[in-house]
């Protein structure tokens, strides 16, 4: 059943009002005494020029064109409540925030002023998607799963001096779930010397957040330690098996059976004072961080990237994660067979012409995914409702390249290791523009 447009509008108006407490407080002055007529007139103009769903716009136009009130009490309270869910005074204040009549507080982190259409146009013309940082007014990057920080260092080496010379903001924020104090994780830990170098670099705003679940960013957002949106959001070598199984199409029992079959029997244990995951594989007991086998799935990763980046880049994507992720990007349900794992045997049958096109790519070659199959629409928002609050609900452009490293493109240390991993199949590189 499609969501009620008025109900969705009420939800979004309420969220906006709660998100900006300083604007909410300032909105009181807009409905007081002599300021009210001007506020009402500005709202009328904003409603006329804003692109809204037809039923919502008709209701608002009808409400605001009935008469020219002298005070809030002269408005139709029931109609206002049907649109906003709030009593008249609060309803008008919430609408003033929604239609941007209240000046926003100065943001701690700058956000690039560029539309998704403009991002797509720019990226289509680039061999290196990270060159978008040179083409926008703000160069900001969120790296998810930053590991040893080698990618952040390469990024700064490639773009830092140029951006500094042109006096443009350069922001790099890195997240990693590994606890820096942990004895588990080995070379995947952030390199302390590299971290200090990045923090001292002139013209760069750099932060690293270790022991941080990428799907639990609320505390960092409340403290304004992260930007609401970045020019580029990127993830290198999305973790296996975390993103190798999609829970919306595979049952928990099947996933566990597959993990035990391919990885080995596993259980929670302790390593010194730490919690750990012990996996019995090929006669050996291997220890990992306790969350190593927590399955999130590629859909959650795509949603996170689309919410945080004007452009999204996934690098060094291994084969298992890649096909599971690809199934979420394509429109037809046949690419997402329920409770059926992907294998070298069934991939050609399930993906058909898409598999043929991608399997035929040589190292360094790329393809516009929309040229071989329709891209999936309206699936990145968990409630599947219209994107009235500015959150992307699908990707407008997806480009897939084959290979680990590419000339002139900054990459992670994991990507560089593929050159010596002769038994590993070449990974994938995916560029996505959220709609």
Residue pairs with C-beta under 8 A, 6 or more apart in sequence:
3 383
3 384
3 385
3 386
5 53
5 55
5 56
5 386
6 55
6 56
6 59
6 82
6 83
8 385
8 386
8 388
9 52
9 53
9 56
9 83
9 388
10 83
10 84
10 85
12 98
12 388
12 389
13 83
13 84
13 85
13 86
13 94
13 95
13 98
14 84
14 85
14 86
14 94
15 389
16 94
16 97
16 98
16 389
17 24
17 90
17 93
17 94
17 97
17 98
18 24
20 97
20 102
20 104
20 105
22 105
23 97
23 102
23 103
23 104
23 105
24 93
24 97
26 102
26 103
27 93
27 94
27 96
27 97
27 102
28 93
29 35
30 36
30 39
30 92
30 93
30 96
30 101
30 102
31 39
31 72
31 89
31 92
31 93
31 96
36 69
36 70
36 71
36 72
37 68
37 70
39 92
39 96
39 101
40 64
40 68
40 69
42 99
42 101
43 64
43 92
43 95
43 96
43 99
43 101
44 64
44 65
46 99
46 100
46 101
47 57
47 60
47 61
47 64
47 99
48 61
50 57
50 99
52 60
52 388
53 386
53 388
56 83
59 79
59 82
59 83
60 83
62 79
63 75
63 76
63 79
63 80
63 83
66 76
67 74
69 75
72 88
72 89
72 92
73 88
75 88
75 92
77 87
77 88
80 86
80 87
80 88
80 91
80 92
81 87
81 88
81 91
83 91
84 90
84 91
84 94
84 95
86 94
96 102
107 227
107 228
108 224
108 227
109 140
109 171
109 205
109 224
109 226
109 227
109 228
110 137
110 138
110 140
110 169
110 171
110 227
111 138
111 140
111 227
111 228
111 229
111 230
112 136
112 137
112 138
112 139
112 140
112 229
112 231
112 310
113 136
113 137
113 138
114 122
114 136
114 137
114 310
116 310
116 392
116 396
116 433
116 434
116 435
117 396
119 132
119 310
119 311
119 433
120 396
120 397
120 433
122 132
122 135
123 129
123 132
123 311
123 397
123 399
123 431
123 433
124 397
126 132
127 406
127 408
128 406
128 408
128 409
129 232
129 311
129 313
129 399
129 409
129 431
130 155
130 158
130 159
130 232
130 313
130 409
130 410
132 231
132 232
132 310
132 311
133 139
133 141
133 159
133 163
133 170
133 231
133 232
134 159
134 162
134 163
136 231
136 310
137 168
138 168
138 169
138 171
138 231
139 159
139 163
139 168
139 169
139 170
139 171
139 231
140 169
140 170
140 171
140 172
140 173
140 227
140 230
140 231
140 232
141 152
141 155
141 171
141 172
141 173
141 230
141 231
141 232
141 233
141 234
142 173
142 174
142 175
142 226
142 227
142 230
142 232
142 233
142 234
142 308
142 309
143 151
143 152
143 172
143 173
143 174
143 175
143 234
143 235
143 236
144 175
144 214
144 233
144 234
144 235
144 301
144 304
144 305
145 175
145 176
145 177
145 214
145 235
145 236
145 237
145 238
145 239
146 152
146 174
146 175
146 176
146 190
146 208
147 176
147 188
147 189
147 190
147 236
147 237
147 412
147 413
147 414
148 187
148 188
148 189
148 190
148 191
148 194
148 413
149 174
149 190
149 191
149 194
149 195
149 198
149 208
150 191
150 194
150 412
150 413
150 416
151 234
151 236
151 410
151 411
151 412
151 413
152 172
152 174
152 194
152 198
152 206
153 194
153 197
153 198
154 410
154 411
155 172
155 410
156 170
156 172
156 198
156 201
156 204
157 410
158 408
158 410
159 170
160 170
160 201
160 203
160 204
163 169
163 170
163 203
164 170
164 202
164 203
164 204
169 205
170 203
170 204
170 205
171 204
171 205
171 206
171 227
171 230
172 198
172 204
172 205
172 206
172 207
173 206
173 207
173 208
173 209
173 225
173 226
173 227
173 230
174 190
174 206
174 207
174 208
174 209
175 209
175 212
175 214
175 217
176 188
176 190
176 208
176 209
176 210
176 212
177 211
177 212
177 213
177 214
177 289
177 291
178 184
178 185
178 188
178 189
178 190
178 210
178 211
178 289
179 210
179 211
179 289
180 189
180 190
180 210
180 211
181 211
182 189
182 274
182 289
183 271
183 272
183 274
184 271
184 274
184 276
184 287
184 288
184 289
185 289
187 413
190 208
190 210
195 208
198 204
198 206
198 208
199 206
207 225
209 220
209 225
212 220
214 304
215 296
215 300
215 304
217 226
220 226
221 228
229 308
229 309
229 310
230 308
230 309
230 310
231 309
231 310
231 311
232 309
232 310
232 311
232 312
232 313
233 304
233 305
233 308
233 309
233 311
233 312
233 313
234 305
234 309
234 312
234 313
234 314
234 315
235 301
235 305
235 313
235 314
235 315
236 314
236 315
236 316
236 411
236 412
236 414
236 415
237 315
237 316
237 317
237 318
237 412
237 414
237 415
237 427
238 298
238 301
238 314
238 317
238 321
238 325
240 318
240 320
240 321
241 259
241 263
241 293
241 295
241 320
242 292
242 293
242 294
242 295
242 296
243 296
243 297
243 298
243 301
243 321
243 324
243 325
244 295
244 318
244 320
244 321
244 324
245 255
245 258
245 295
245 297
245 324
245 341
246 297
246 298
246 299
246 324
246 327
246 328
246 336
247 255
247 295
247 296
247 297
248 297
248 299
249 327
249 336
249 337
249 338
249 339
250 338
250 339
250 340
250 341
251 339
254 339
254 341
255 295
258 341
259 266
259 293
260 266
263 279
263 281
263 293
264 279
264 280
264 281
264 282
264 286
265 279
265 280
266 277
266 278
266 279
266 280
266 293
267 277
267 278
268 275
268 276
268 277
268 278
268 290
269 275
269 276
269 277
269 278
269 287
270 276
271 287
274 290
275 290
276 287
276 288
276 289
276 290
277 287
277 288
277 289
277 290
277 291
277 292
277 293
278 285
278 286
278 287
279 285
279 286
279 287
279 288
279 292
279 293
280 286
297 324
298 321
298 324
298 325
298 328
299 328
299 379
301 325
302 312
302 325
302 328
302 329
302 380
302 395
302 432
303 380
303 381
303 382
305 312
305 314
305 432
305 434
306 312
306 380
306 391
306 392
306 395
306 432
306 434
307 380
307 391
307 392
309 434
310 433
310 434
311 431
311 432
311 433
312 395
312 431
312 432
312 433
312 434
313 429
313 430
313 431
313 432
314 325
314 428
314 429
314 430
314 432
315 404
315 411
315 412
315 415
315 427
315 429
315 430
316 404
316 411
316 412
316 414
316 415
316 418
316 427
316 429
317 325
317 427
317 428
317 429
317 430
318 424
318 425
318 427
319 425
319 427
319 428
320 342
322 427
322 428
322 430
323 342
323 347
323 351
324 342
325 430
326 335
326 351
326 354
326 358
326 400
327 335
327 336
327 342
328 336
328 376
328 379
329 369
329 375
329 376
329 395
329 398
329 432
330 354
330 369
330 373
330 374
330 375
330 376
331 373
331 374
331 375
331 376
331 377
332 373
332 374
334 350
335 350
335 351
335 354
337 350
340 346
342 350
347 355
348 355
348 356
348 359
351 358
353 372
353 373
354 372
354 373
357 367
357 372
358 367
358 372
358 400
358 402
361 367
361 400
361 401
361 402
362 402
363 402
363 403
363 426
364 401
364 402
364 403
364 406
365 401
365 402
366 399
366 400
366 401
366 402
366 429
367 399
367 400
367 401
368 397
368 398
368 399
369 375
369 398
369 399
369 400
370 397
370 398
375 394
375 395
375 396
375 398
376 394
377 393
377 394
378 384
378 393
378 394
379 393
379 394
380 391
380 392
380 393
380 394
380 395
380 434
381 387
381 391
381 393
384 393
386 393
387 393
387 435
392 434
392 435
393 435
394 434
394 435
395 432
395 433
395 434
395 435
396 433
396 434
396 435
397 431
397 432
397 433
398 430
398 431
398 432
398 433
399 430
399 431
399 432
400 428
400 429
400 430
400 431
401 428
401 429
401 430
401 431
402 426
402 428
402 429
403 426
403 427
403 429
404 411
404 415
404 416
404 418
404 419
404 426
404 427
404 429
405 411
405 415
405 416
405 418
405 419
406 429
415 427
418 424
418 426
418 427
